[in-house]
Amino acid sequence: MDHTCANTLCVNPAHLEAVPPGENSRRSWERGNGNNRNTEKTKCPKCDGPYTEKTRTQRGKLRTYRVCVPCDRARNAASARARYAAKKKES
């Protein structure tokens, strides 16, 4: 079902149209809904570094998202330091 007015709060059944899933995705893409907004981003929101073809993608619970490599390395290093400190504290 395609919601033709693209208003997420609308409950009017007259705004629904039965279309194949591919057509629904195409329309959503043209309206700028869904993943289209994220694929147009050109830089990391945390460090303002550019997204390139080498940017990692990770699969989350609901979506696949891009990860800035320097931010990902910094996050992993901080996590490792926290685990090491917790382990050292237990000993």
Stockholm file with secondary structure:
# STOCKHOLM 1.0

chainA/1-91         MDHTCANTLCVNPAHLEAVPPGENSRRSWERGNGNNRNTEKTKCPKCDGPYTEKTRTQRGKLRTYRVCVPCDRARNAASARARYAAKKKES
#=GR chainA/1-91 SS CEETTCCTTCCCGGGEECCCHHHHHHHHHHHTCTTHHHHTCCBCTTTCCBCCTTCEEEECSSCEEEECHHHHHHHHHHHHHHHHHHHHHHC
#=GC SS_cons        CEETTCCTTCCCGGGEECCCHHHHHHHHHHHTCTTHHHHTCCBCTTTCCBCCTTCEEEECSSCEEEECHHHHHHHHHHHHHHHHHHHHHHC
//
